[in-house]
């Protein structure tokens, strides 16, 4: 997620849609998804947390991140589990991780966080790794930048969702720019995007 525009590896450019729409979500292009047989998918959260996330948060953002991951299950599809672990960020190891730094230096400048997808043939997601830009002060106390809201947004990318075209309130979590703690919870547009992403293609 960027201050002005979210970035995601392996994602295409923004897609323009009509202004009068019921839903505004856009899937990754080409479409990418987990197969239902691979869900719910375990996502590990680095148990070290991030130092800037302090009181009233008891564990430096770990619990907030765990909650951000599983909030996507409220969309009606049980897609994610989460656990806290000592995470070694390795792309291609088949393990989906959330780490509170950017060891590969792929999220720089105004990028807040980034999701890297590992794909197999047929655009099937087999791994997602989320990393955060450590140059920003992260918080869970309502001030910028909210760790839980940003993590929830990145998990939407991990599930095959790009951004939404809706700009009214309440804003969907998958709105392209950071907009505060309201991004912690899913809106109807987010749930619809998840349902469509998970049902668009038949199982092999």
Secondary structure, DSSP 8 states (H G I E B T S, - for coil): -BSSS---TT--------SS-S--EEE-SS--B--GGG-SEEEEEETT--TT--TT-SSTTHHHHHHHHHGGGGGSS--EEEEEE-----TTSS-EEEESS-TT--S-TTB-EEEEEEEETTTEEEEEEEEE-TTS--BSSSSSSBHHHHHHHHHHHHTTEEEE---SSS--TT-SS---GGGGS--HHHHHHHHHHHHSS---
